[in-house]
Amino acid sequence: MRRGPRSTHADHVTRDFYRRLVGDGTDTSPHALHHTVRELRRRKPDRPHIWAAYVHAGT
């Protein structure tokens, strides 16, 4: 039986995105998501099913 909460890639993306967005105030949401996904892609280049679905839509 598994104990405690399970950390997922989505959890990491969410935390990193908001850290970048509110960190020093220089990242806009598209840039924060871009850099977050780029870092995940760097760590898991052979697993596009993990990072390819993150898309920013809007202005």
C-alpha positions as CSV (number, residue, x, y, z in Angstrom):
1,M,0.0,0.0,0.0
2,R,1.3,3.4,-0.9
3,R,1.5,6.1,1.8
4,G,1.4,9.8,1.5
5,P,0.6,12.0,-1.5
6,R,2.2,11.1,-4.8
7,S,4.0,13.9,-6.6
8,T,3.3,14.0,-10.3
9,H,4.8,15.9,-13.2
10,A,1.7,18.0,-13.2
11,D,2.4,19.0,-9.6
12,H,6.0,20.0,-10.5
13,V,4.8,22.0,-13.5
14,T,2.2,23.8,-11.5
15,R,4.7,24.7,-8.7
16,D,7.5,25.7,-11.1
17,F,5.0,27.8,-13.2
18,Y,3.7,29.8,-10.3
19,R,7.2,30.1,-8.8
20,R,8.4,31.7,-12.0
21,L,5.2,33.8,-12.4
22,V,5.3,35.4,-8.9
23,G,9.1,35.0,-8.2
24,D,10.7,38.3,-9.3
25,G,7.7,39.5,-11.4
26,T,9.5,39.6,-14.7
27,D,7.9,36.5,-16.3
28,T,4.5,36.7,-18.0
29,S,2.3,33.6,-18.0
30,P,3.3,32.5,-21.5
31,H,7.0,32.9,-20.6
32,A,6.7,31.2,-17.3
33,L,5.0,28.2,-18.9
34,H,7.5,28.2,-21.8
35,H,10.5,28.0,-19.4
36,T,8.8,25.5,-17.1
37,V,8.0,23.1,-20.0
38,R,11.4,23.7,-21.5
39,E,13.0,22.5,-18.3
40,L,10.8,19.5,-18.1
41,R,11.6,18.7,-21.7
42,R,15.3,19.0,-21.0
43,R,15.0,16.5,-18.1
44,K,12.7,14.1,-20.0
45,P,13.4,14.5,-23.8
46,D,12.3,11.0,-24.6
47,R,8.9,11.4,-22.9
48,P,6.8,13.9,-24.9
49,H,3.6,12.5,-23.4
50,I,4.7,14.2,-20.2
51,W,5.5,17.7,-21.5
52,A,3.8,18.1,-25.0
53,A,0.3,18.8,-23.7
54,Y,1.2,22.0,-21.9
55,V,0.1,24.9,-24.2
56,H,-0.6,28.5,-23.3
57,A,-3.8,29.8,-25.0
58,G,-4.6,33.5,-24.7
59,T,-2.9,36.8,-24.4
